[in-house]
């Protein structure tokens, strides 16, 4: 047995085993740091991410407000808001940073003029939430040009 321990094969086996143990330990440490960082980061939670305006007349501008809360432990930053097209507008409630537990709003407008039938639009909200850096808010409307 003592000859085996002194052999090159045994040294190679111990070396490889040692590398595997060190690699496993590093993997666990790195994952735990990501989990703890994620748990202490900003966390955006929207009350809803979809709204249906239903059947509407052609012409008026529709408005809807999506409400959210920062459920994280650090300030939530709304980095930017990007509507899907020119007929859709979106803006925050005038703030870009929300403390832990603070609520905010994204107000959406949709111009129905010149549009008919079912419309589906979306708005992308870019945040500093590591789990949800982009939130897609959606809405639909069924525009009837004969409805008054």
ABEGO torsion letter per residue (X at the ends): XAAAAABAAAAAAAAAAAAAAAAAAAAAAAAAAAAAAAAABBBBBBABABBBAEBBBBGBBBBBBBBBBBABABBBBBABBBBABAABBBBBAGBABBBBGBBBBBBBBBBABGBBEBBBBBBBBBBABAABABBBBBBBBBBBAABX
